[in-house]
Each structure stands twice: as C-alpha cells, then as structure tokens.
Amino acid sequence: MPSKLEKVIAALKYLGLRPDINQYASRFIVQKIAFLAQALGMEIGYYFSIYVAGPYSRELTCDYYNEPERVNSLETNYVLTEEDNRILDKIRACCSFEEAFLMECTSTIVYFLKENPNLTDGELFEKTRLLKSYLSEYICITSLTKAKELLFEPTYLTEDLRRELEQWDEIDD
Amino acid sequence: MLVQLEDDIQTLLELSRRINSKTISLIRCLILALLSHFVGGLQYREMKAALKISDGKLVSNLDRLEEMRYIRKIETKLERRKLTVYLLTDEGKKEVDKITKWMKLAQRVAEIGDKECQAS
C-alpha cells in the first residue's frame, strides 16, 4: 500500500515541481499543495490544522524530514489515478506556485469552506483577516475567488432539469 | 500513596533546579511550545499574529531565547520578500522536554494531594 508521503511526492512530480526539503520556501509550498490536493478529493490521509501556520500537517512535516532525499528526488511508486490527475490539473490551472502568499491564503479559505460551506464571502474574508492579519486585502479577495474556483463542481443537466427545460421550450410565445 | 507523594515532591523540586528559570514565562513557554509543534519552522509574522503581542515584546523574548540557544533564526525569501523564520534547536527541544516533564509531575502531585484531601 502506498504511503501518504508517496502520494504527495507523486502529486509534486505531476505538477512539475522540484522540491528541496532543506529550504523553508519549498516546505511551505509542499504543505499547501498537499493540503489542496487532499481538500479537493485526492485520498492522501494527512491531518491538517489551520491555526498559526495553517493549513499545516505535522505528520507530513515529520514524514518529509525522515525521507528528505526521497522527496527531493521525487521518488515514488504511487501511480496517480485519473481523478488525482484531474484534481492536480485543477490546482495547476488555478494556482501559481510562485505566488506563495496567494497559495497560503487560498488554501486557508479552502480549509474554512470545507469546514463550513455555508460561510458567506464577508465571513470568509473576516475569518481569514483575523487569522492571517499580515496578508493584504488584495491577496484575501483574490484568494476568495481562487478558492471558490477550486471547489467549484459543475452540475450537469439532470433528467429532471432537461424535462423542465423542454416544458418551457414547448410553451408558445 | 503518601510515600509516592513524598517521592514526587522531591523529584519535582529536583527537576525545578534543572529547569532554566529564564524560560519560565508565559510568552517564552508559548514560543517554545509553538516551535516544538511546527518543526519545520515558524515565520515571525505567523507567531506575531498567533500570540497577539507587540513587536517589542515578541522580539525581546525571541532574542533572549536565541541568546540561550534554544531557538535559531534563519532569513529566507518567499515570493522575493524577506522573511524571518524561527526553529527550535536541539537544546531547545531538551528544555521543552524538561518543562513538560516538570509540568506533568506538578499535575500529578496536585492530583495526589486532591485525592488525599477527599479521602480524609
């Protein structure tokens, strides 16, 4: 059975990233990507907390510190599923890995939305500003859109909806 | 139970002598506790937002812990912006272990004391 870390490495590899666990900036991005992939449905299995430096998983930190060479050389036996690829493509399309602060804020909002999908934009903005007061308003607002984009699942034309639309079409002008 | 209590109190006093009393302040203990959880390091700005204290207070406590070699600081860049990140050193880890052991023992002494009171 593939380990949790192997799945994270496979994700990093797919996204074309070259992590260096000795570098803080690299560890920072690994945490955020692992969280986003998991939040969007990739079955990784790490526990993430939000407070202070979140989304952050201590278990993931311990894992990559135990096997830094493995992460740095992107060595993994895990084969990504089609669904994993879809999730990672979505992350790639939505996030720029160069923009660390935006990723930090976006993953924070995704965390809040996963916890409570009914939060309004205003509540999300306030919660994020309270937790990450050092991030600018611009970053918070941009991240809000990105987080929603990431969590958006298209709803398809269901049979009920199709029938209803047909009824509307049949109405004479 | 009384013998156990006597032993625990004695150990508690002995352990107290081994703890660096300069680390026993709420802010310093909190900093050490946070850094022992966030093993990969914690940014200054994250610590400030979490502890909700002034820069002056935070900097002076961080400097003191750094002087004592319990924490170390690294300068890094994130999105071309300079950031200060703090990490716990091995000496810091040992000190955190001592403090937690001491606190657990203090809790046990208090609990035994409570039981004694209820029994009498």
Contacts between the chains, C-beta under 8 A, distances in Angstrom:
chain1	res1	chain2	res2	distance
A	23	B	76	7.5
A	24	B	40	7.2
A	24	B	41	5.6
A	24	B	74	6.8
A	24	B	76	4.6
A	24	B	78	7.7
A	24	B	83	7.9
A	24	B	85	5.2
A	25	B	76	6.0
A	25	B	77	6.7
A	25	B	78	5.2
A	27	B	40	4.9
A	27	B	41	7.8
A	28	B	78	6.6
A	31	B	40	7.8
A	51	B	50	6.9
A	52	B	34	6.3
A	52	B	38	6.8
A	52	B	42	6.9
A	52	B	46	5.7
A	52	B	47	7.6
A	52	B	49	7.8
A	52	B	50	4.4
A	53	B	38	5.4
A	53	B	42	5.8
A	53	B	43	7.2
A	53	B	46	5.0
A	56	B	38	6.9
A	58	B	37	6.3
A	58	B	38	7.6
A	58	B	39	6.9
A	61	B	38	7.8
A	61	B	39	5.3
A	61	B	40	4.7
A	62	B	39	6.9
A	65	B	39	6.8
A	65	B	40	7.5
A	98	B	79	6.9
A	99	B	79	6.2
A	100	B	78	4.7
A	100	B	79	4.8
A	101	B	78	7.3
A	101	B	79	5.8
A	131	B	49	7.1
A	132	B	49	6.5
A	133	B	49	5.1
A	134	B	45	4.2
A	134	B	46	7.8
A	134	B	48	7.5
A	134	B	49	6.0
